[in-house]
Amino acid sequence: MQIRDLEYFVKLAELKNFTQVAQFFQVSQPTITYAIKRVEQSVDGNLIHRDQSHHSVDLTPEGQQFVIHAHNILEELDLAIQEVAQDKIPKIKLGLPPIIGSHFFPRFVPALNQANLIQSLVSTSVGSQELLDLLLAGNLDLAFIGASQPLDSSRLHLDLLAAYDFNIIASSANPLGDKSVVDYKTLVRQPFVVFNENFSHDKVFAEMISHHRHKPRVIYRASDVNILKSMVVQNAGVALLTSLAIDSSDQLQALTLKDYDPPKFKVYLAYRQDYLLSEVEKQFIAIVKDAGQVD
């Protein structure tokens, strides 16, 4: 029995007609007949019953049981073939922080897709600090990194792709919702929703409050930008957020701090200085550098 014989048998169970099965596979009817005989000989049983008067075929009870297994065998074989094919595709272990993944990376997708590189990407989406640790430990090949402070260029090759402002965001229902500028004295009275320590935002927030005597009340630490923005929209608090992650469709007001000039949120593509790039990784980097530009 051959794999093709199983395919003929499964299709015969569906169409219940030898002629139609032969036409479907574009082979002669005897080819189908001999294939079904081989299947029956292999399992030592009668799997079909021919209704000569209606030129149709029905499955015997044994055939009904066997066709279930035949379906599973063919599905598993197809999956195995796909997995082997996938294993042959060069992989890029890519670090992609949530904000950059949602609001910056999509600009590269058309070019990457045209170059058939999307299928090579195996991405890890956590905060930039955690991605840096994974990159330096050799668990990632490349990583997009969002940073507000200088990075260790002695260990990393860094391509600066863009730079964005940090803003305070507030709900339209908040007293700050109709303002464009706010001072820290006013801001500190507001509850804050902040990112956890794996995000570069946490360092900027810590630096902001270090310049002042009073600290704002933090009510929630988020690891998801959409949760953070949703809480602000619902006026649970205000937040510090890079302008990269603020969309025109968001029901949010972006404010500039009057008495604090935060650093820029810089987006880098990074890899280890001692890492030997593969050809597919070089192609990926070229596309990103060509499509990306410092804002």
FENQUISUL-V459761 format. One record per run of one state. SS is the DSSP state (h for helix, s for strand, l for the rest). FROM is the first residue (numbers start at 1). LEN is the number of residues. If there is no record, write none. Layout:
SS_FROM_LEN + SS_FROM_LEN
This chain:
l_1_2 + h_3_13 + l_16_2 + h_18_8 + l_26_3 + h_29_15 + l_44_4 + s_48_4 + l_52_4 + s_56_4 + l_60_1 + h_61_27 + l_88_4 + s_92_5 + l_97_1 + h_98_6 + l_104_2 + h_106_9 + l_115_3 + h_118_3 + s_121_4 + l_125_3 + h_128_9 + l_137_5 + s_142_6 + l_148_8 + s_156_9 + l_165_1 + s_166_6 + l_172_3 + h_175_4 + l_179_2 + s_181_2 + l_183_1 + h_184_4 + l_188_4 + s_192_4 + l_196_4 + h_200_11 + l_211_7 + s_218_5 + l_223_2 + h_225_9 + l_234_4 + s_238_5 + h_243_3 + l_246_6 + s_252_6 + l_258_7 + s_265_8 + l_273_6 + h_279_13 + l_292_4
